[in-house]
């Protein structure tokens, strides 16, 4: 455990000084703006342990994702939740704190599904460890996964153990010309079939699917679905994963989580659909309330992913019962509210 970080957090706790936890800063745009002194975690870096046969890797929070993925590539393994790297500077700690996952998420699992354990420093400067390095962890309530997506408001993550997976033996990307409604119908119909789907995307009249698995299964699925194969498919999915296309440069950019079977949102705005219909990106300056109503009607919620935050914050405000639960957790892990104050919710 890095003693310097512990001492810094303890000092901040004693003085009540807010801290802004920051690694590479690649996801500084995400969440609400907060204030305080920068707590730089980049020095807490390095791969601690990697057991390819056990499919487990442990690394410190400031370790660049690129370094981890290079090591995994050498063993034909991967981070199956495909964390966005946003310019290539993303770190493991930032990925866990943000809880973001890439195109493979609905087919392989979310970031939190791959976290086996972690170390952190709570808001009093106490070093804690949760979980372990085994896939079948029956130690009780999994606190380590509670930290995924908490945006550092419950602790400074310093080390993470992850489950990794073998790379698929074969991958193929297919493309179809569909309008939005037809694309959603197709994604839902095909999701119910025994097909080796591993990613889906619809934008500007093109439905794109990735198949992953044994070569025979991929070929059989291709024969069943048809579609045109696309070249340089890996680059397509990498650009989508990292939002490295002009669409994602638009502001404001909203992310609507919906039920995958929900009909088209019906808002007049450029949009991009992922995750079999469960994520819909909209580039629009429509009011936050209108977007949240639309997302709620579709069984989900709306987040302002990039842009100037509305008065009630970038995330959909919590229902009272959930807000109370969140407040109790915050009080337990960060009683003086010094860690990433306001980053998740304005009063959190």
Secondary structure, 3 states (H helix, E strand, C coil): CCHHHHHHHHHHHHHCCCEEEECCCCCCCCCCCCCCEEEECCCCCCEEEEEHHHCEEEEECCCEHHHHHHHHHHCCEECCCCCCCCCCCCEHHHHHHHCCCCCCHHHHCCHHHHEEEEEEECCCCCEEEEECCCCCCCCCCCHHHHCCCCCCCCCEEEEEEEECEECCCEEEEEEEECCHHHHHHHHHHHHCCCCCEEEEEEECCEEEEEEEECHHHHHHHHHHHCCEECCCHHHHHHHHHCCCCHHHHCCCEEEEECCCCCCCCCCCCEEEEEHHHCEEEEECCCCHHHHHHHHHHCCCEEEEEECCCCCCCCCCCCCHHHHHHHHHHHHHHCCCCCECCCCCCCCC
